[in-house]
Amino acid sequence: MAIKLYGSLISTATQRVKAALAEKDIEYEFIIIDMAKNEHKKPEFLTRNPFGQVPAFEDGDLKLFESRAITQYIAHAYADKGNDLIFEDPKKMAKLSVWMEVESQKYEPIASKLVWELLLKPMFGMTTDEAIVEEYEKKMEGLLDVYESRLSESKYLGGDCFTLVDLHHLPTMKYLMGTRVKKLFDARPNVSAWAAEIQSRPGWIKAITA
């Protein structure tokens, strides 16, 4: 196979790329990097991602890292395969790009902090910092209020169809749905419907089970 994905099954960034590949119905080789053994810090892997983080991606002689850059490449390079994840219309694409920035710059820092405090710290035998959780829950509430307004105008964040911006939310959302933060999503009808819709997509289910 020409396409290779190096990553970890529990990595949200890896899941993001797996979801894009599933939506585009692209076959690929998945090489698991054992992060517990620090395989992501070894010289061989650093030639693929110099920052020692997963995922790393290869398509023939093209090597990429950073999950959102990889998903954008997949969406553009394989536009004729599977489900559309971007728009050809430049104005629609510009709006989509705005919300992709919102996801990476505003949603992800909040979501990942809450996942760390509520899910990962207990898993590692560490104590959750309740003050930090409350601080970031308030931040998430403010952000989801903006999402609620946006989703009153369109079914998805990027427009009237599922796109990369919705896909990019899925990995951290999956983990948040197993915490008390789920109630913040459920309290907003448009956000709740959107979250349920994108989590039920066959591509996402395939990405996290295959």
C-alpha distance (Angstrom), angle and dihedral (degrees) to the residues before:
residue distance angle dihedral
M1 . . .
A2 3.78 . .
I3 3.81 94.8 .
K4 3.79 121.4 71.4
L5 3.79 127.7 178.6
Y6 3.79 119.8 -164.6
G7 3.78 114.5 -163.5
S8 3.77 152.9 100.7
L9 3.78 126.2 -81.2
I10 3.81 92.7 -132.8
S11 3.81 94.7 46.1
T12 3.80 112.4 108.9
A13 3.80 90.5 -151.7
T14 3.80 91.2 53.1
Q15 3.80 90.7 47.6
R16 3.80 88.9 53.2
V17 3.81 91.3 59.2
K18 3.80 93.2 42.3
A19 3.81 88.5 54.4
A20 3.81 92.4 52.4
L21 3.80 91.5 49.2
A22 3.81 90.5 48.6
E23 3.82 92.7 49.5
K24 3.80 89.4 51.8
D25 3.82 91.6 44.6
I26 3.80 91.6 -127.3
E27 3.79 122.6 162.0
Y28 3.80 115.6 -134.9
E29 3.76 143.8 158.8
F30 3.79 114.8 -106.4
I31 3.79 115.2 -152.5
I32 3.81 112.3 -167.2
I33 3.79 115.0 -138.4
D34 3.80 111.3 -153.0
M35 3.79 101.7 -138.6
A36 3.82 91.9 -179.0
K37 3.81 86.1 65.7
N38 3.82 91.3 44.8
E39 3.79 91.9 -117.1
H40 3.82 87.9 149.7
K41 3.82 89.5 63.3
K42 3.80 97.0 50.2
P43 3.83 120.2 109.4
E44 3.81 93.9 -112.3
F45 3.80 92.8 56.4
L46 3.81 93.1 41.7
T47 3.80 87.9 65.1
R48 3.81 86.0 64.6
N49 3.81 98.3 40.0
P50 3.80 114.7 13.4
F51 3.81 91.1 -163.0
G52 3.79 92.3 61.8
Q53 3.79 94.9 -122.1
V54 3.78 133.6 123.4
P55 2.93 139.5 -80.4
A56 3.77 115.7 49.9
F57 3.78 120.7 175.0
E58 3.78 136.6 -159.9
D59 3.78 129.6 -171.2
G60 3.78 105.9 177.5
D61 3.79 106.4 -59.6
L62 3.83 93.0 -12.4
K63 3.80 115.3 101.9
L64 3.81 121.4 -170.7
F65 3.79 139.8 171.0
E66 3.83 132.6 -175.4
S67 3.79 110.1 73.3
R68 3.81 98.9 -125.8
A69 3.79 91.9 50.9
I70 3.80 88.6 50.4
T71 3.81 93.7 50.2
Q72 3.80 90.7 49.6
Y73 3.79 90.6 51.4
I74 3.82 90.4 50.0
A75 3.81 91.9 48.9
H76 3.81 93.3 50.1
A77 3.80 101.0 36.2
Y78 3.80 93.8 46.4
A79 3.80 98.3 35.3
D80 3.80 90.8 136.3
K81 3.79 94.1 56.8
G82 3.80 131.6 78.4
N83 3.79 120.7 -29.0
D84 3.80 123.0 -6.4
L85 3.80 112.1 -109.6
I86 3.81 99.5 175.5
F87 3.80 138.3 36.6
E88 3.80 129.5 -111.6
D89 3.81 91.3 -153.4
P90 3.83 107.1 90.0
K91 3.80 94.7 -144.0
K92 3.79 92.9 51.0
M93 3.79 89.6 45.2
A94 3.80 90.6 51.0
K95 3.81 91.1 54.8
L96 3.79 90.1 46.8
S97 3.80 89.4 51.8
V98 3.80 90.5 53.6
W99 3.78 91.7 56.5
M100 3.78 92.3 44.1
E101 3.80 86.6 57.8
V102 3.80 89.5 49.3
E103 3.80 90.1 53.4
S104 3.78 95.2 49.2
Q105 3.81 98.7 37.7
K106 3.81 102.7 35.0
Y107 3.82 112.7 14.7
E108 3.79 100.8 40.1
P109 3.84 97.4 52.5
I110 3.80 91.0 51.0
A111 3.79 96.0 41.7
S112 3.80 95.4 46.2
K113 3.81 91.6 49.2
L114 3.80 91.0 52.7
V115 3.81 91.7 46.7
W116 3.80 89.1 52.0
E117 3.79 95.0 49.3
L118 3.80 99.8 39.3
L119 3.78 103.4 32.8
L120 3.78 114.1 15.5
K121 3.80 101.8 39.9
P122 3.84 92.8 55.0
M123 3.81 88.7 45.7
F124 3.80 89.8 55.9
G125 3.81 93.1 45.2
M126 3.79 93.3 -105.3
T127 3.80 127.3 133.8
T128 3.80 120.1 -105.4
D129 3.80 113.4 -123.7
E130 3.80 102.7 -130.4
A131 3.80 93.6 -166.5
I132 3.80 91.0 56.9
V133 3.80 91.3 46.5
E134 3.80 91.7 52.9
E135 3.81 91.2 46.9
Y136 3.78 92.7 51.8
E137 3.79 94.1 41.6
K138 3.82 87.3 59.4
K139 3.78 89.7 49.6
M140 3.80 90.1 49.8
E141 3.79 91.3 49.3
G142 3.80 91.0 54.6
L143 3.79 91.8 48.0
L144 3.80 93.6 47.0
D145 3.81 89.5 51.4
V146 3.81 87.1 60.2
Y147 3.81 89.8 47.0
E148 3.80 90.8 49.7
S149 3.79 89.8 55.9
R150 3.80 93.3 45.7
L151 3.80 92.3 47.9
S152 3.79 90.3 52.9
E153 3.81 85.7 66.7
S154 3.81 99.9 43.8
K155 3.78 136.9 13.7
Y156 3.79 93.1 -120.1
L157 3.78 132.8 31.3
G158 3.79 95.1 -109.9
G159 3.80 96.5 42.1
D160 3.79 139.3 -69.7
C161 3.79 96.0 -32.7
F162 3.80 136.7 50.9
T163 3.81 112.3 -87.3
L164 3.78 142.2 163.7
V165 3.79 93.3 -74.3
D166 3.80 92.2 61.4
L167 3.79 90.9 43.8
H168 3.80 91.8 51.7
H169 3.82 90.6 59.4
L170 3.79 95.4 54.4
P171 3.83 104.7 83.7
T172 3.80 98.3 53.5
M173 3.80 90.1 36.3
K174 3.80 89.5 58.1
Y175 3.79 90.5 57.3
L176 3.80 94.9 41.8
M177 3.80 90.8 54.5
G178 3.79 87.2 66.4
T179 3.80 92.4 57.7
R180 3.79 137.6 62.8
V181 3.82 88.6 -91.8
K182 3.82 87.7 79.4
K183 3.80 88.2 81.0
L184 3.81 89.9 64.2
F185 3.80 89.7 58.7
D186 3.82 92.8 42.8
A187 3.80 92.1 51.8
R188 3.81 91.5 64.8
P189 3.83 112.8 65.1
N190 3.80 97.6 -155.0
V191 3.78 93.3 43.7
S192 3.79 91.3 46.2
A193 3.82 92.7 51.3
W194 3.80 91.6 46.4
A195 3.80 93.2 48.8
A196 3.80 92.3 49.0
E197 3.80 91.6 47.4
I198 3.78 97.5 51.5
Q199 3.81 94.1 42.0
S200 3.81 90.5 55.8
R201 3.81 95.5 54.7
P202 3.83 113.4 124.1
G203 3.80 90.2 -131.7
W204 3.79 92.4 57.3
I205 3.80 93.3 45.0
K206 3.80 89.2 50.5
A207 3.80 91.5 48.2
I208 3.79 94.7 55.3
T209 3.80 97.9 38.7
A210 3.83 104.0 37.8
